[in-house]
Amino acid sequence: MVCGVKTLGQFIIEKQADFPYAKGELSRLLRDIAIAAKIVNREVNKAGLVDILGDIGTTNIQGEEQKKLDVYANEQFIAALTSGGECCIVATEEEDDIIHIESPVSQNAKYIVCIDPLDGSSNTDVNVAVGTIFSIYRRKSTAGKASIEDVLQKGTAQVAAGYIIYGSSTMLVYTTGKGVNGFTLDPSIGEFCLSHPEMKMPETGYLYSINEGNYVHFPEGVKKYLKYCQVEDDATRRPYTSRYIGSMVGDIHRNLIKGGIYIYPTTSRSPNGKLRLLYECNPMALIIEQAGGKASTGFDRILDIDPTELHQRVPIFIGSKNMVEKAEEMMRIYTKKSTAPEEKLETKLAGMGIVGGLD
């Protein structure tokens, strides 16, 4: 190995003492996830050469068409987590219900994994970045078989969270609540190597990521924030640049490094939001907060939400702290429109660089 290169395995061992209840289980669990990620990465990278592109003719619990790679990635992560023996339950986007790991050693395991095995999988057909998102919780029950109640925990209870992005290079980014570190896969040695230590998100960015094709269905507060982003203003370096590729992992990874905001709001078609709380929004929120950013529903902190169901959906505003707070301000102004005097509301909007009020 090249002198000075630190692998994921080495880094995890060095940091093991920082983990809650440090006895090695969480370290091994993270390594199991990394192994599955390497297998999925191999298939993603040769997707154009083998018959694993396109739909398989089925839908998941979300009512979404399942891609062949969705199913493959789901199987690989479940297999790795089952053989590792460090988690008792896997909750995945591709399955209707939680999966109990039935091996004798796993039934008494201390951890639960919630995972989106292949985020943005429709992009594989056009060779655009996709990813995996995972979240790890410590089970609440101490005896007997773990249940759905062990899974339905606030995001603040996560002991680790991370994502893998399969792009021009493959990266694994994770946090255990003590900062964020990124590892790039070196294909020559087959190891994730520390490439982005102590990642920090700029407090203000100049990128916004949202599917503007749904503009007509957005809440008024989101429309006004987009107008704010597009107004020319030298002092704040506006207009900002729009960047959206349809993969939560890809968009947030770019914004984490460069600064920016990612928004997937409620719409008239999806009044509760579109993205899932347990295995998309919570893990990403923990990562971004640990990097100095912010994650919100537009009104409330994502990590403080009490989940009530496995595939619960929520809106999300996530990214650079100042940008998220500005978007939240727009959302609050909109909700007060019916009680605020119109001239005062117009004055406040004008002070934010928006003309034309809320028409």
C-alpha positions as CSV (number, residue, x, y, z in Angstrom):
1,M,0.0,0.0,0.0
2,V,1.2,3.5,-0.7
3,C,2.6,5.2,2.3
4,G,0.3,7.6,4.0
5,V,-3.0,6.1,2.6
6,K,-5.5,5.3,5.3
7,T,-8.2,2.8,4.5
8,L,-11.7,2.8,5.8
9,G,-11.0,-0.3,7.9
10,Q,-8.0,1.4,9.5
11,F,-9.9,4.5,10.2
12,I,-12.9,2.7,11.7
13,I,-10.5,0.8,14.1
14,E,-8.8,4.0,15.1
15,K,-12.1,5.7,15.8
16,Q,-13.8,2.7,17.5
17,A,-13.4,4.2,21.0
18,D,-15.6,7.1,19.9
19,F,-18.5,4.8,19.1
20,P,-21.3,4.4,21.7
21,Y,-21.0,1.1,23.6
22,A,-17.7,0.4,21.8
23,K,-17.3,-3.4,21.5
24,G,-16.6,-3.7,17.8
25,E,-20.1,-4.5,16.6
26,L,-20.7,-1.1,15.0
27,S,-17.2,-1.2,13.4
28,R,-18.0,-4.6,11.8
29,L,-21.4,-3.4,10.7
30,L,-19.9,-0.5,8.8
31,R,-17.4,-2.8,7.2
32,D,-20.2,-5.1,6.1
33,I,-21.9,-2.1,4.4
34,A,-18.7,-1.2,2.7
35,I,-18.3,-4.7,1.3
36,A,-21.7,-4.7,-0.2
37,A,-21.1,-1.3,-1.6
38,K,-18.0,-2.6,-3.5
39,I,-20.1,-5.4,-5.0
40,V,-22.9,-3.0,-6.1
41,N,-20.3,-0.6,-7.4
42,R,-18.9,-3.4,-9.6
43,E,-22.3,-4.0,-11.2
44,V,-23.1,-0.3,-11.6
45,N,-19.8,0.2,-13.4
46,K,-20.5,-2.6,-15.9
47,A,-24.3,-1.9,-16.2
48,G,-24.0,-1.1,-19.9
49,L,-22.3,-4.5,-20.6
50,V,-24.7,-6.9,-18.9
51,D,-28.4,-7.4,-18.7
52,I,-29.1,-5.4,-15.5
53,L,-30.5,-2.2,-16.9
54,G,-34.1,-1.3,-17.2
55,D,-37.3,-2.3,-15.3
56,I,-38.2,-5.8,-14.2
57,G,-41.9,-5.3,-14.4
58,T,-42.7,-5.0,-10.7
59,T,-43.2,-2.1,-8.3
60,N,-42.1,-1.6,-4.7
61,I,-44.2,-0.5,-1.7
62,Q,-43.8,3.1,-2.9
63,G,-45.6,2.2,-6.2
64,E,-42.4,2.9,-8.1
65,E,-41.2,0.8,-11.0
66,Q,-38.3,-1.4,-9.7
67,K,-35.1,-1.4,-11.8
68,K,-33.0,-4.5,-12.1
69,L,-30.2,-2.8,-10.3
70,D,-32.6,-1.8,-7.4
71,V,-33.4,-5.4,-6.8
72,Y,-29.8,-6.5,-7.1
73,A,-28.5,-3.8,-4.7
74,N,-31.3,-4.7,-2.2
75,E,-30.3,-8.3,-2.3
76,Q,-26.6,-7.6,-1.8
77,F,-27.0,-5.3,1.2
78,I,-29.4,-7.7,2.9
79,A,-27.0,-10.6,2.2
80,A,-24.0,-8.6,3.7
81,L,-26.0,-7.5,6.7
82,T,-27.3,-11.1,7.3
83,S,-23.9,-12.8,7.1
84,G,-22.3,-10.1,9.3
85,G,-24.5,-10.9,12.2
86,E,-24.4,-7.4,13.7
87,C,-28.0,-6.3,13.0
88,C,-31.3,-7.8,13.9
89,I,-33.6,-5.9,11.5
90,V,-33.1,-4.4,8.0
91,A,-35.7,-1.8,6.8
92,T,-35.3,-1.1,3.1
93,E,-37.2,1.0,0.5
94,E,-37.7,-2.1,-1.7
95,E,-39.6,-4.2,0.9
96,D,-43.1,-3.7,2.2
97,D,-42.2,-4.6,5.8
98,I,-39.1,-4.9,8.0
99,I,-36.8,-7.9,7.5
100,H,-35.9,-9.9,10.6
101,I,-32.5,-11.4,10.4
102,E,-33.3,-14.9,11.6
103,S,-29.8,-16.4,12.3
104,P,-29.3,-17.2,16.0
105,V,-26.5,-14.6,16.4
106,S,-28.5,-11.9,14.7
107,Q,-31.6,-12.2,16.8
108,N,-29.7,-10.8,19.8
109,A,-27.8,-8.2,17.7
110,K,-27.9,-4.6,19.0
111,Y,-28.3,-2.7,15.7
112,I,-30.9,-1.9,13.1
113,V,-30.2,-0.7,9.6
114,C,-32.5,1.4,7.4
115,I,-31.4,1.6,3.8
116,D,-32.2,2.9,0.4
117,P,-30.1,0.4,-1.6
118,L,-30.0,2.4,-4.9
119,D,-31.1,6.0,-4.8
120,G,-31.7,7.5,-8.2
121,S,-31.7,4.2,-10.0
122,S,-33.5,5.5,-13.1
123,N,-30.2,7.3,-13.8
124,T,-28.3,4.1,-14.5
125,D,-30.0,3.8,-17.9
126,V,-28.3,7.1,-18.9
127,N,-25.0,6.7,-17.0
128,V,-25.6,9.4,-14.3
129,A,-24.5,9.1,-10.7
130,V,-26.6,7.0,-8.3
131,G,-26.1,6.0,-4.7
132,T,-26.9,4.1,-1.5
133,I,-28.1,5.8,1.7
134,F,-28.0,4.1,5.1
135,S,-28.9,4.8,8.7
136,I,-28.0,2.8,11.8
137,Y,-29.9,2.7,15.1
138,R,-29.3,0.9,18.3
139,R,-32.4,-1.2,19.1
140,K,-34.5,0.0,22.1
141,S,-35.7,-3.4,23.3
142,T,-33.4,-5.5,25.4
143,A,-35.0,-8.9,25.3
144,G,-36.9,-11.0,22.8
145,K,-37.4,-10.4,19.1
146,A,-36.9,-6.8,17.9
147,S,-40.0,-5.2,16.4
148,I,-41.1,-2.2,14.3
149,E,-41.0,-0.1,17.5
150,D,-37.3,-0.6,17.5
151,V,-37.2,0.9,14.0
152,L,-39.4,3.9,14.5
153,Q,-36.9,6.2,16.2
154,K,-36.2,9.9,15.8
155,G,-33.2,10.8,13.7
156,T,-31.5,12.1,16.8
157,A,-31.2,8.5,17.9
158,Q,-29.0,7.5,14.9
159,V,-25.6,6.1,15.9
160,A,-24.3,6.3,12.4
161,A,-25.4,7.3,8.9
162,G,-23.8,7.5,5.5
163,Y,-24.1,7.3,1.8
164,I,-22.2,5.8,-1.1
165,I,-22.1,7.6,-4.4
166,Y,-21.3,5.6,-7.5
167,G,-20.1,8.2,-10.0
168,S,-16.9,9.1,-11.8
169,S,-15.3,7.8,-8.7
170,T,-17.0,5.9,-5.9
171,M,-17.1,7.5,-2.5
172,L,-18.4,6.4,0.9
173,V,-19.3,9.3,3.3
174,Y,-20.3,8.6,6.8
175,T,-20.7,10.0,10.3
176,T,-21.0,8.6,13.8
177,G,-22.0,11.9,15.3
178,K,-18.5,13.2,15.5
179,G,-17.9,14.9,12.2
180,V,-18.1,13.7,8.6
181,N,-15.4,11.8,6.7
182,G,-15.3,10.7,3.0
183,F,-13.5,7.7,1.5
184,T,-12.8,7.2,-2.2
185,L,-12.6,3.6,-3.6
186,D,-9.2,2.9,-5.0
187,P,-9.9,0.2,-7.6
188,S,-6.3,-0.8,-7.8
189,I,-6.3,-2.1,-4.2
190,G,-10.0,-2.6,-3.7
191,E,-10.2,-0.4,-0.7
192,F,-12.0,2.8,0.4
193,C,-9.2,5.3,1.3
194,L,-9.6,8.5,3.3
195,S,-9.8,11.3,0.8
196,H,-12.0,13.9,2.4
197,P,-11.3,14.2,6.2
198,E,-13.5,16.3,8.4
199,M,-15.8,17.5,5.7
200,K,-17.4,20.9,6.3
201,M,-20.2,22.5,4.3
202,P,-20.0,26.2,3.5
203,E,-22.5,28.2,5.5
204,T,-23.7,29.9,2.3
205,G,-23.6,28.4,-1.2
206,Y,-24.6,29.5,-4.7
207,L,-26.4,26.3,-6.0
208,Y,-30.0,25.3,-5.6
209,S,-31.3,21.8,-6.4
210,I,-35.0,21.2,-7.0
211,N,-37.1,19.7,-9.7
212,E,-38.4,22.9,-11.3
213,G,-40.6,20.9,-13.6
214,N,-43.0,20.6,-10.7
215,Y,-43.0,24.4,-10.1
216,V,-46.8,24.7,-10.6
217,H,-47.4,22.2,-7.8
218,F,-45.0,23.9,-5.2
219,P,-46.2,25.8,-2.1
220,E,-46.1,29.5,-2.5
221,G,-43.2,29.8,-0.1
222,V,-41.0,27.6,-2.3
223,K,-42.0,29.6,-5.4
224,K,-40.9,32.8,-3.7
225,Y,-37.6,31.2,-2.6
226,L,-36.9,30.2,-6.2
227,K,-37.7,33.8,-7.3
228,Y,-35.2,35.0,-4.6
229,C,-32.5,32.6,-6.0
230,Q,-33.1,33.9,-9.5
231,V,-33.0,37.7,-8.8
232,E,-29.9,39.5,-9.8
233,D,-28.0,40.9,-6.7
234,D,-24.3,41.5,-6.7
235,A,-24.0,41.6,-2.9
236,T,-25.3,38.1,-2.5
237,R,-23.9,36.7,-5.8
238,R,-27.3,36.1,-7.2
239,P,-28.7,34.7,-9.3
240,Y,-27.7,31.3,-8.0
241,T,-27.0,28.4,-10.3
242,S,-29.6,25.6,-10.7
243,R,-28.2,22.1,-10.6
244,Y,-30.5,19.0,-10.3
245,I,-29.8,15.5,-11.5
246,G,-32.6,13.5,-9.9
247,S,-30.4,11.6,-7.4
248,M,-30.6,12.8,-3.8
249,V,-27.2,11.4,-3.2
250,G,-25.6,13.0,-6.2
251,D,-27.2,16.4,-5.6
252,I,-26.5,16.5,-1.8
253,H,-22.9,15.3,-2.3
254,R,-22.2,18.1,-4.7
255,N,-23.8,20.7,-2.4
256,L,-22.0,19.3,0.6
257,I,-18.6,20.0,-1.1
258,K,-19.5,23.2,-2.9
259,G,-22.3,24.7,-0.8
260,G,-25.9,24.8,-1.8
261,I,-29.5,23.8,-0.9
262,Y,-31.5,20.7,-2.0
263,I,-35.3,21.0,-1.8
264,Y,-38.0,18.3,-2.2
265,P,-41.1,20.1,-0.9
266,T,-44.7,19.1,-0.5
267,T,-46.7,19.5,-3.7
268,S,-50.3,19.3,-4.5
269,R,-49.7,15.8,-5.8
270,S,-47.6,14.7,-2.8
271,P,-49.0,16.7,0.2
272,N,-46.8,14.8,2.7
273,G,-43.7,15.1,0.6
274,K,-42.0,12.5,-1.5
275,L,-38.8,11.4,0.2
276,R,-38.8,8.8,3.0
277,L,-37.9,9.9,6.5
278,L,-36.2,6.8,7.9
279,Y,-33.8,5.8,5.1
280,E,-33.4,9.0,3.1
281,C,-34.1,12.2,5.0
282,N,-32.8,11.2,8.5
283,P,-29.4,9.8,7.4
284,M,-28.8,12.8,5.1
285,A,-29.9,15.2,7.8
286,L,-27.5,13.8,10.3
287,I,-24.6,14.0,7.8
288,I,-25.4,17.5,6.8
289,E,-25.8,18.7,10.3
290,Q,-22.5,17.1,11.3
291,A,-20.9,19.0,8.5
292,G,-22.3,22.3,9.7
293,G,-25.4,22.5,7.5
294,K,-29.1,22.3,8.3
295,A,-32.0,20.0,7.4
296,S,-35.6,21.0,7.8
297,T,-39.2,20.3,6.7
298,G,-39.4,24.0,5.8
299,F,-40.6,24.7,9.4
300,D,-39.1,22.0,11.7
301,R,-35.9,20.1,12.2
302,I,-35.9,16.8,10.3
303,L,-34.1,14.9,13.1
304,D,-36.7,15.8,15.7
305,I,-39.6,14.1,13.8
306,D,-41.3,11.2,15.6
307,P,-41.8,8.5,12.9
308,T,-45.2,6.8,12.8
309,E,-44.7,4.4,9.9
310,L,-42.0,2.6,8.1
311,H,-42.2,4.3,4.8
312,Q,-43.3,7.7,6.1
313,R,-42.7,10.6,3.7
314,V,-41.6,14.2,4.6
315,P,-40.7,17.4,2.7
316,I,-37.0,18.3,3.1
317,F,-35.0,21.5,2.8
318,I,-31.3,20.6,3.3
319,G,-27.9,22.2,2.8
320,S,-25.9,25.2,3.7
321,K,-27.2,26.7,6.9
322,N,-27.9,30.3,5.6
323,M,-29.7,29.1,2.5
324,V,-32.0,26.7,4.4
325,E,-32.8,29.4,6.9
326,K,-33.7,31.8,4.1
327,A,-36.0,29.2,2.6
328,E,-37.6,28.6,6.0
329,E,-38.2,32.4,6.3
330,M,-40.0,32.3,3.0
331,M,-42.2,29.4,4.1
332,R,-43.1,31.3,7.4
333,I,-43.9,34.4,5.5
334,Y,-46.3,32.5,3.2
335,T,-48.1,30.8,6.1
336,K,-48.7,34.2,7.7
337,K,-50.1,35.8,4.5
338,S,-53.8,35.5,5.6
339,T,-53.2,37.4,8.9
340,A,-50.3,39.8,8.0
341,P,-51.3,43.3,6.6
342,E,-50.5,43.2,2.8
343,E,-48.4,46.3,2.8
344,K,-46.2,45.0,5.6
345,L,-45.7,41.7,3.9
346,E,-44.9,43.3,0.6
347,T,-42.3,45.5,2.4
348,K,-40.7,42.5,4.0
349,L,-40.5,40.6,0.7
350,A,-39.0,43.6,-1.1
351,G,-36.3,43.8,1.6
352,M,-35.5,40.2,0.7
353,G,-34.9,41.0,-2.9
354,I,-38.4,39.9,-4.2
355,V,-40.7,42.2,-6.1
356,G,-44.3,41.5,-7.0
357,G,-45.3,40.1,-3.6
358,L,-47.1,36.8,-3.4
359,D,-49.3,37.1,-6.5
